[in-house]
């Protein structure tokens, strides 16, 4: 991964630079970055609460299917 640092003084230019960077990345690289960021965020939140970062419970997901009558 390119670790080039750029000094930007204008907030709009910084946003444009960030947008250009992420648009230059492949979709797969963007998805990997999102996954890694999510894992780090959950680990940080767990550590903040005093829980182990990778507890055995994990995330609980519930799904439901709701069918509406055909009209």
mmCIF file as gemmi writes it, N, C-alpha and C atoms, coordinates in Angstrom:
data_model
loop_
_atom_site.group_PDB
_atom_site.id
_atom_site.type_symbol
_atom_site.label_atom_id
_atom_site.label_alt_id
_atom_site.label_comp_id
_atom_site.label_asym_id
_atom_site.label_entity_id
_atom_site.label_seq_id
_atom_site.pdbx_PDB_ins_code
_atom_site.Cartn_x
_atom_site.Cartn_y
_atom_site.Cartn_z
_atom_site.occupancy
_atom_site.B_iso_or_equiv
_atom_site.pdbx_formal_charge
_atom_site.auth_seq_id
_atom_site.auth_asym_id
_atom_site.pdbx_PDB_model_num
ATOM 1 N N . UNK Axp A 1 ? 0.838 -1.169 0 1 0 ? 1 A 1
ATOM 2 C CA . UNK Axp A 1 ? 0 0 0 1 0 ? 1 A 1
ATOM 3 C C . UNK Axp A 1 ? 0.885 1.236 0 1 0 ? 1 A 1
ATOM 4 N N . UNK Axp A 2 ? 0.52 2.216 -0.77 1 0 ? 2 A 1
ATOM 5 C CA . UNK Axp A 2 ? 1.27 3.463 -0.87 1 0 ? 2 A 1
ATOM 6 C C . UNK Axp A 2 ? 1.049 4.289 0.39 1 0 ? 2 A 1
ATOM 7 N N . UNK Axp A 3 ? 2.122 4.671 1.054 1 0 ? 3 A 1
ATOM 8 C CA . UNK Axp A 3 ? 2.029 5.445 2.294 1 0 ? 3 A 1
ATOM 9 C C . UNK Axp A 3 ? 2.491 6.878 2.079 1 0 ? 3 A 1
ATOM 10 N N . UNK Axp A 4 ? 2.191 7.447 0.928 1 0 ? 4 A 1
ATOM 11 C CA . UNK Axp A 4 ? 2.596 8.808 0.622 1 0 ? 4 A 1
ATOM 12 C C . UNK Axp A 4 ? 1.793 9.799 1.445 1 0 ? 4 A 1
ATOM 13 N N . UNK Axp A 5 ? 2.478 10.743 2.055 1 0 ? 5 A 1
ATOM 14 C CA . UNK Axp A 5 ? 1.821 11.802 2.811 1 0 ? 5 A 1
ATOM 15 C C . UNK Axp A 5 ? 1.786 13.066 1.97 1 0 ? 5 A 1
ATOM 16 N N . UNK Axp A 6 ? 0.659 13.755 2.023 1 0 ? 6 A 1
ATOM 17 C CA . UNK Axp A 6 ? 0.514 15.019 1.3 1 0 ? 6 A 1
ATOM 18 C C . UNK Axp A 6 ? 0.001 16.063 2.272 1 0 ? 6 A 1
ATOM 19 N N . UNK Axp A 7 ? 0.549 17.242 2.199 1 0 ? 7 A 1
ATOM 20 C CA . UNK Axp A 7 ? 0.077 18.336 3.043 1 0 ? 7 A 1
ATOM 21 C C . UNK Axp A 7 ? -0.994 19.099 2.271 1 0 ? 7 A 1
ATOM 22 N N . UNK Axp A 8 ? -2.161 19.182 2.89 1 0 ? 8 A 1
ATOM 23 C CA . UNK Axp A 8 ? -3.28 19.872 2.264 1 0 ? 8 A 1
ATOM 24 C C . UNK Axp A 8 ? -3.78 20.915 3.251 1 0 ? 8 A 1
ATOM 25 N N . UNK Axp A 9 ? -3.925 22.153 2.802 1 0 ? 9 A 1
ATOM 26 C CA . UNK Axp A 9 ? -4.369 23.22 3.694 1 0 ? 9 A 1
ATOM 27 C C . UNK Axp A 9 ? -5.842 23.564 3.488 1 0 ? 9 A 1
ATOM 28 N N . UNK Axp A 10 ? -6.406 23.169 2.372 1 0 ? 10 A 1
ATOM 29 C CA . UNK Axp A 10 ? -7.802 23.485 2.069 1 0 ? 10 A 1
ATOM 30 C C . UNK Axp A 10 ? -8.663 22.24 2.3 1 0 ? 10 A 1
ATOM 31 N N . UNK Axp A 11 ? -9.722 22.359 3.085 1 0 ? 11 A 1
ATOM 32 C CA . UNK Axp A 11 ? -10.571 21.224 3.398 1 0 ? 11 A 1
ATOM 33 C C . UNK Axp A 11 ? -11.222 20.646 2.143 1 0 ? 11 A 1
ATOM 34 N N . UNK Axp A 12 ? -11.664 21.488 1.235 1 0 ? 12 A 1
ATOM 35 C CA . UNK Axp A 12 ? -12.271 20.995 -0.007 1 0 ? 12 A 1
ATOM 36 C C . UNK Axp A 12 ? -11.264 20.212 -0.841 1 0 ? 12 A 1
ATOM 37 N N . UNK Axp A 13 ? -10.024 20.69 -0.861 1 0 ? 13 A 1
ATOM 38 C CA . UNK Axp A 13 ? -8.976 19.973 -1.599 1 0 ? 13 A 1
ATOM 39 C C . UNK Axp A 13 ? -8.679 18.634 -0.925 1 0 ? 13 A 1
ATOM 40 N N . UNK Axp A 14 ? -8.708 18.606 0.392 1 0 ? 14 A 1
ATOM 41 C CA . UNK Axp A 14 ? -8.481 17.358 1.114 1 0 ? 14 A 1
ATOM 42 C C . UNK Axp A 14 ? -9.577 16.348 0.78 1 0 ? 14 A 1
ATOM 43 N N . UNK Axp A 15 ? -10.818 16.798 0.767 1 0 ? 15 A 1
ATOM 44 C CA . UNK Axp A 15 ? -11.921 15.903 0.419 1 0 ? 15 A 1
ATOM 45 C C . UNK Axp A 15 ? -11.787 15.397 -1.015 1 0 ? 15 A 1
ATOM 46 N N . UNK Axp A 16 ? -11.414 16.272 -1.925 1 0 ? 16 A 1
ATOM 47 C CA . UNK Axp A 16 ? -11.242 15.881 -3.323 1 0 ? 16 A 1
ATOM 48 C C . UNK Axp A 16 ? -10.105 14.876 -3.469 1 0 ? 16 A 1
ATOM 49 N N . UNK Axp A 17 ? -9.029 15.083 -2.731 1 0 ? 17 A 1
ATOM 50 C CA . UNK Axp A 17 ? -7.889 14.156 -2.773 1 0 ? 17 A 1
ATOM 51 C C . UNK Axp A 17 ? -8.287 12.791 -2.233 1 0 ? 17 A 1
ATOM 52 N N . UNK Axp A 18 ? -9.041 12.779 -1.138 1 0 ? 18 A 1
ATOM 53 C CA . UNK Axp A 18 ? -9.517 11.515 -0.563 1 0 ? 18 A 1
ATOM 54 C C . UNK Axp A 18 ? -10.421 10.795 -1.555 1 0 ? 18 A 1
ATOM 55 N N . UNK Axp A 19 ? -11.324 11.532 -2.18 1 0 ? 19 A 1
ATOM 56 C CA . UNK Axp A 19 ? -12.237 10.947 -3.165 1 0 ? 19 A 1
ATOM 57 C C . UNK Axp A 19 ? -11.45 10.364 -4.341 1 0 ? 19 A 1
ATOM 58 N N . UNK Axp A 20 ? -10.472 11.101 -4.845 1 0 ? 20 A 1
ATOM 59 C CA . UNK Axp A 20 ? -9.663 10.606 -5.968 1 0 ? 20 A 1
ATOM 60 C C . UNK Axp A 20 ? -8.902 9.343 -5.585 1 0 ? 20 A 1
ATOM 61 N N . UNK Axp A 21 ? -8.383 9.315 -4.357 1 0 ? 21 A 1
ATOM 62 C CA . UNK Axp A 21 ? -7.63 8.137 -3.917 1 0 ? 21 A 1
ATOM 63 C C . UNK Axp A 21 ? -8.522 6.905 -3.917 1 0 ? 21 A 1
ATOM 64 N N . UNK Axp A 22 ? -9.689 7.008 -3.269 1 0 ? 22 A 1
ATOM 65 C CA . UNK Axp A 22 ? -10.545 5.832 -3.172 1 0 ? 22 A 1
ATOM 66 C C . UNK Axp A 22 ? -11.119 5.437 -4.521 1 0 ? 22 A 1
ATOM 67 N N . UNK Axp A 23 ? -11.344 6.371 -5.405 1 0 ? 23 A 1
ATOM 68 C CA . UNK Axp A 23 ? -11.811 6.03 -6.743 1 0 ? 23 A 1
ATOM 69 C C . UNK Axp A 23 ? -10.721 5.325 -7.545 1 0 ? 23 A 1
ATOM 70 N N . UNK Axp A 24 ? -9.46 5.556 -7.194 1 0 ? 24 A 1
ATOM 71 C CA . UNK Axp A 24 ? -8.363 4.901 -7.919 1 0 ? 24 A 1
ATOM 72 C C . UNK Axp A 24 ? -8.17 3.454 -7.461 1 0 ? 24 A 1
ATOM 73 N N . UNK Axp A 25 ? -8.754 3.083 -6.326 1 0 ? 25 A 1
ATOM 74 C CA . UNK Axp A 25 ? -8.624 1.728 -5.799 1 0 ? 25 A 1
ATOM 75 C C . UNK Axp A 25 ? -9.675 0.815 -6.43 1 0 ? 25 A 1
ATOM 76 N N . UNK Axp A 26 ? -9.333 -0.457 -6.548 1 0 ? 26 A 1
ATOM 77 C CA . UNK Axp A 26 ? -10.295 -1.423 -7.085 1 0 ? 26 A 1
ATOM 78 C C . UNK Axp A 26 ? -11.413 -1.646 -6.066 1 0 ? 26 A 1
ATOM 79 N N . UNK Axp A 27 ? -12.525 -2.168 -6.53 1 0 ? 27 A 1
ATOM 80 C CA . UNK Axp A 27 ? -13.645 -2.432 -5.634 1 0 ? 27 A 1
ATOM 81 C C . UNK Axp A 27 ? -13.231 -3.426 -4.551 1 0 ? 27 A 1
ATOM 82 N N . UNK Axp A 28 ? -12.469 -4.433 -4.935 1 0 ? 28 A 1
ATOM 83 C CA . UNK Axp A 28 ? -12.002 -5.412 -3.958 1 0 ? 28 A 1
ATOM 84 C C . UNK Axp A 28 ? -11.148 -4.774 -2.871 1 0 ? 28 A 1
ATOM 85 N N . UNK Axp A 29 ? -10.26 -3.877 -3.256 1 0 ? 29 A 1
ATOM 86 C CA . UNK Axp A 29 ? -9.407 -3.198 -2.27 1 0 ? 29 A 1
ATOM 87 C C . UNK Axp A 29 ? -10.251 -2.327 -1.347 1 0 ? 29 A 1
ATOM 88 N N . UNK Axp A 30 ? -11.281 -1.687 -1.885 1 0 ? 30 A 1
ATOM 89 C CA . UNK Axp A 30 ? -12.173 -0.87 -1.05 1 0 ? 30 A 1
ATOM 90 C C . UNK Axp A 30 ? -12.929 -1.74 -0.051 1 0 ? 30 A 1
ATOM 91 N N . UNK Axp A 31 ? -13.409 -2.897 -0.512 1 0 ? 31 A 1
ATOM 92 C CA . UNK Axp A 31 ? -14.147 -3.783 0.387 1 0 ? 31 A 1
ATOM 93 C C . UNK Axp A 31 ? -13.242 -4.331 1.492 1 0 ? 31 A 1
ATOM 94 N N . UNK Axp A 32 ? -12.009 -4.659 1.148 1 0 ? 32 A 1
ATOM 95 C CA . UNK Axp A 32 ? -11.057 -5.131 2.153 1 0 ? 32 A 1
ATOM 96 C C . UNK Axp A 32 ? -10.8 -4.038 3.184 1 0 ? 32 A 1
ATOM 97 N N . UNK Axp A 33 ? -10.637 -2.805 2.721 1 0 ? 33 A 1
ATOM 98 C CA . UNK Axp A 33 ? -10.402 -1.689 3.642 1 0 ? 33 A 1
ATOM 99 C C . UNK Axp A 33 ? -11.595 -1.489 4.57 1 0 ? 33 A 1
ATOM 100 N N . UNK Axp A 34 ? -12.815 -1.622 4.04 1 0 ? 34 A 1
ATOM 101 C CA . UNK Axp A 34 ? -14.013 -1.481 4.861 1 0 ? 34 A 1
ATOM 102 C C . UNK Axp A 34 ? -14.059 -2.582 5.911 1 0 ? 34 A 1
ATOM 103 N N . UNK Axp A 35 ? -13.745 -3.805 5.509 1 0 ? 35 A 1
ATOM 104 C CA . UNK Axp A 35 ? -13.758 -4.927 6.438 1 0 ? 35 A 1
ATOM 105 C C . UNK Axp A 35 ? -12.735 -4.722 7.549 1 0 ? 35 A 1
ATOM 106 N N . UNK Axp A 36 ? -11.528 -4.325 7.188 1 0 ? 36 A 1
ATOM 107 C CA . UNK Axp A 36 ? -10.485 -4.108 8.185 1 0 ? 36 A 1
ATOM 108 C C . UNK Axp A 36 ? -10.856 -2.976 9.135 1 0 ? 36 A 1
ATOM 109 N N . UNK Axp A 37 ? -11.419 -1.908 8.599 1 0 ? 37 A 1
ATOM 110 C CA . UNK Axp A 37 ? -11.827 -0.782 9.433 1 0 ? 37 A 1
ATOM 111 C C . UNK Axp A 37 ? -12.938 -1.184 10.391 1 0 ? 37 A 1
ATOM 112 N N . UNK Axp A 38 ? -13.881 -1.982 9.918 1 0 ? 38 A 1
ATOM 113 C CA . UNK Axp A 38 ? -14.967 -2.455 10.778 1 0 ? 38 A 1
ATOM 114 C C . UNK Axp A 38 ? -14.422 -3.326 11.912 1 0 ? 38 A 1
ATOM 115 N N . UNK Axp A 39 ? -13.51 -4.233 11.586 1 0 ? 39 A 1
ATOM 116 C CA . UNK Axp A 39 ? -12.93 -5.099 12.613 1 0 ? 39 A 1
ATOM 117 C C . UNK Axp A 39 ? -12.186 -4.276 13.658 1 0 ? 39 A 1
ATOM 118 N N . UNK Axp A 40 ? -11.433 -3.287 13.212 1 0 ? 40 A 1
ATOM 119 C CA . UNK Axp A 40 ? -10.703 -2.431 14.146 1 0 ? 40 A 1
ATOM 120 C C . UNK Axp A 40 ? -11.653 -1.608 15.005 1 0 ? 40 A 1
ATOM 121 N N . UNK Axp A 41 ? -12.738 -1.128 14.421 1 0 ? 41 A 1
ATOM 122 C CA . UNK Axp A 41 ? -13.705 -0.332 15.177 1 0 ? 41 A 1
ATOM 123 C C . UNK Axp A 41 ? -14.379 -1.174 16.244 1 0 ? 41 A 1
ATOM 124 N N . UNK Axp A 42 ? -14.776 -2.408 15.909 1 0 ? 42 A 1
ATOM 125 C CA . UNK Axp A 42 ? -15.393 -3.279 16.899 1 0 ? 42 A 1
ATOM 126 C C . UNK Axp A 42 ? -14.403 -3.661 17.993 1 0 ? 42 A 1
ATOM 127 N N . UNK Axp A 43 ? -13.148 -3.897 17.638 1 0 ? 43 A 1
ATOM 128 C CA . UNK Axp A 43 ? -12.128 -4.223 18.64 1 0 ? 43 A 1
ATOM 129 C C . UNK Axp A 43 ? -11.896 -3.029 19.564 1 0 ? 43 A 1
ATOM 130 N N . UNK Axp A 44 ? -11.876 -1.822 19.01 1 0 ? 44 A 1
ATOM 131 C CA . UNK Axp A 44 ? -11.697 -0.615 19.815 1 0 ? 44 A 1
ATOM 132 C C . UNK Axp A 44 ? -12.873 -0.442 20.772 1 0 ? 44 A 1
ATOM 133 N N . UNK Axp A 45 ? -14.089 -0.623 20.272 1 0 ? 45 A 1
ATOM 134 C CA . UNK Axp A 45 ? -15.273 -0.475 21.119 1 0 ? 45 A 1
ATOM 135 C C . UNK Axp A 45 ? -15.275 -1.516 22.233 1 0 ? 45 A 1
ATOM 136 N N . UNK Axp A 46 ? -14.885 -2.738 21.923 1 0 ? 46 A 1
ATOM 137 C CA . UNK Axp A 46 ? -14.827 -3.788 22.94 1 0 ? 46 A 1
ATOM 138 C C . UNK Axp A 46 ? -13.78 -3.454 23.993 1 0 ? 46 A 1
ATOM 139 N N . UNK Axp A 47 ? -12.621 -2.988 23.565 1 0 ? 47 A 1
ATOM 140 C CA . UNK Axp A 47 ? -11.568 -2.625 24.508 1 0 ? 47 A 1
ATOM 141 C C . UNK Axp A 47 ? -12 -1.45 25.38 1 0 ? 47 A 1
ATOM 142 N N . UNK Axp A 48 ? -12.74 -0.524 24.805 1 0 ? 48 A 1
ATOM 143 C CA . UNK Axp A 48 ? -13.229 0.63 25.548 1 0 ? 48 A 1
ATOM 144 C C . UNK Axp A 48 ? -14.19 0.189 26.647 1 0 ? 48 A 1
ATOM 145 N N . UNK Axp A 49 ? -14.975 -0.84 26.353 1 0 ? 49 A 1
ATOM 146 C CA . UNK Axp A 49 ? -15.924 -1.369 27.329 1 0 ? 49 A 1
ATOM 147 C C . UNK Axp A 49 ? -15.263 -2.358 28.292 1 0 ? 49 A 1
ATOM 148 N N . UNK Axp A 50 ? -14.012 -2.717 28.036 1 0 ? 50 A 1
ATOM 149 C CA . UNK Axp A 50 ? -13.306 -3.645 28.908 1 0 ? 50 A 1
ATOM 150 C C . UNK Axp A 50 ? -13.503 -5.099 28.528 1 0 ? 50 A 1
ATOM 151 N N . UNK Axp A 51 ? -14.097 -5.361 27.379 1 0 ? 51 A 1
ATOM 152 C CA . UNK Axp A 51 ? -14.312 -6.734 26.922 1 0 ? 51 A 1
ATOM 153 C C . UNK Axp A 51 ? -13.157 -7.146 26.019 1 0 ? 51 A 1
ATOM 154 N N . UNK Axp A 52 ? -12.919 -8.441 25.896 1 0 ? 52 A 1
ATOM 155 C CA . UNK Axp A 52 ? -11.883 -8.874 24.953 1 0 ? 52 A 1
ATOM 156 C C . UNK Axp A 52 ? -12.293 -8.503 23.53 1 0 ? 52 A 1
ATOM 157 N N . UNK Axp A 53 ? -11.335 -8.148 22.678 1 0 ? 53 A 1
ATOM 158 C CA . UNK Axp A 53 ? -11.678 -7.685 21.329 1 0 ? 53 A 1
ATOM 159 C C . UNK Axp A 53 ? -12.352 -8.734 20.46 1 0 ? 53 A 1
ATOM 160 N N . UNK Axp A 54 ? -12.061 -10.003 20.681 1 0 ? 54 A 1
ATOM 161 C CA . UNK Axp A 54 ? -12.657 -11.056 19.86 1 0 ? 54 A 1
ATOM 162 C C . UNK Axp A 54 ? -13.333 -12.068 20.777 1 0 ? 54 A 1
ATOM 163 N N . UNK Axp A 55 ? -14.43 -11.63 21.39 1 0 ? 55 A 1
ATOM 164 C CA . UNK Axp A 55 ? -15.115 -12.547 22.293 1 0 ? 55 A 1
ATOM 165 C C . UNK Axp A 55 ? -15.853 -13.618 21.504 1 0 ? 55 A 1
ATOM 166 N N . UNK Axp A 56 ? -16.217 -14.671 22.189 1 0 ? 56 A 1
ATOM 167 C CA . UNK Axp A 56 ? -16.827 -15.82 21.533 1 0 ? 56 A 1
ATOM 168 C C . UNK Axp A 56 ? -18.256 -15.566 21.082 1 0 ? 56 A 1
ATOM 169 N N . UNK Axp A 57 ? -18.911 -14.589 21.685 1 0 ? 57 A 1
ATOM 170 C CA . UNK Axp A 57 ? -20.293 -14.334 21.307 1 0 ? 57 A 1
ATOM 171 C C . UNK Axp A 57 ? -20.399 -13.75 19.909 1 0 ? 57 A 1
ATOM 172 N N . UNK Axp A 58 ? -19.532 -12.841 19.58 1 0 ? 58 A 1
ATOM 173 C CA . UNK Axp A 58 ? -19.595 -12.203 18.275 1 0 ? 58 A 1
ATOM 174 C C . UNK Axp A 58 ? -20.848 -11.348 18.135 1 0 ? 58 A 1
ATOM 175 N N . UNK Axp A 59 ? -21.171 -11.048 16.926 1 0 ? 59 A 1
ATOM 176 C CA . UNK Axp A 59 ? -22.37 -10.262 16.662 1 0 ? 59 A 1
ATOM 177 C C . UNK Axp A 59 ? -23.571 -11.185 16.584 1 0 ? 59 A 1
ATOM 178 N N . UNK Axp A 60 ? -24.647 -10.762 17.163 1 0 ? 60 A 1
ATOM 179 C CA . UNK Axp A 60 ? -25.87 -11.558 17.046 1 0 ? 60 A 1
ATOM 180 C C . UNK Axp A 60 ? -26.717 -10.966 15.935 1 0 ? 60 A 1
ATOM 181 N N . UNK Axp A 61 ? -27.143 -11.81 15.049 1 0 ? 61 A 1
ATOM 182 C CA . UNK Axp A 61 ? -27.973 -11.369 13.934 1 0 ? 61 A 1
ATOM 183 C C . UNK Axp A 61 ? -29.297 -12.079 13.994 1 0 ? 61 A 1
ATOM 184 N N . UNK Axp A 62 ? -30.309 -11.318 13.762 1 0 ? 62 A 1
ATOM 185 C CA . UNK Axp A 62 ? -31.645 -11.867 13.706 1 0 ? 62 A 1
ATOM 186 C C . UNK Axp A 62 ? -32.229 -11.484 12.357 1 0 ? 62 A 1
ATOM 187 N N . UNK Axp A 63 ? -32.85 -12.43 11.739 1 0 ? 63 A 1
ATOM 188 C CA . UNK Axp A 63 ? -33.484 -12.116 10.471 1 0 ? 63 A 1
ATOM 189 C C . UNK Axp A 63 ? -34.943 -12.522 10.545 1 0 ? 63 A 1
ATOM 190 N N . UNK Axp A 64 ? -35.735 -11.795 9.841 1 0 ? 64 A 1
ATOM 191 C CA . UNK Axp A 64 ? -37.163 -12.082 9.803 1 0 ? 64 A 1
ATOM 192 C C . UNK Axp A 64 ? -37.653 -11.812 8.394 1 0 ? 64 A 1
ATOM 193 N N . UNK Axp A 65 ? -38.617 -12.578 8.003 1 0 ? 65 A 1
ATOM 194 C CA . UNK Axp A 65 ? -39.205 -12.377 6.682 1 0 ? 65 A 1
ATOM 195 C C . UNK Axp A 65 ? -40.647 -11.969 6.887 1 0 ? 65 A 1
ATOM 196 N N . UNK Axp A 66 ? -40.994 -10.856 6.33 1 0 ? 66 A 1
ATOM 197 C CA . UNK Axp A 66 ? -42.352 -10.348 6.47 1 0 ? 66 A 1
ATOM 198 C C . UNK Axp A 66 ? -42.992 -10.349 5.084 1 0 ? 66 A 1
ATOM 199 N N . UNK Axp A 67 ? -44.11 -11.044 4.981 1 0 ? 67 A 1
ATOM 200 C CA . UNK Axp A 67 ? -44.828 -11.081 3.708 1 0 ? 67 A 1
ATOM 201 C C . UNK Axp A 67 ? -46.08 -10.238 3.846 1 0 ? 67 A 1
ATOM 202 N N . UNK Axp A 68 ? -46.256 -9.385 2.877 1 0 ? 68 A 1
ATOM 203 C CA . UNK Axp A 68 ? -47.49 -8.598 2.842 1 0 ? 68 A 1
ATOM 204 C C . UNK Axp A 68 ? -48.446 -9.253 1.87 1 0 ? 68 A 1
ATOM 205 N N . UNK Axp A 69 ? -49.714 -9.164 2.16 1 0 ? 69 A 1
ATOM 206 C CA . UNK Axp A 69 ? -50.687 -9.766 1.249 1 0 ? 69 A 1
ATOM 207 C C . UNK Axp A 69 ? -50.677 -9.057 -0.112 1 0 ? 69 A 1
ATOM 208 N N . UNK Axp A 70 ? -50.84 -9.834 -1.155 1 0 ? 70 A 1
ATOM 209 C CA . UNK Axp A 70 ? -50.907 -9.265 -2.505 1 0 ? 70 A 1
ATOM 210 C C . UNK Axp A 70 ? -52.221 -8.498 -2.638 1 0 ? 70 A 1
ATOM 211 N N . UNK Axp A 71 ? -52.154 -7.343 -3.233 1 0 ? 71 A 1
ATOM 212 C CA . UNK Axp A 71 ? -53.4 -6.578 -3.394 1 0 ? 71 A 1
ATOM 213 C C . UNK Axp A 71 ? -53.88 -6.615 -4.82 1 0 ? 71 A 1
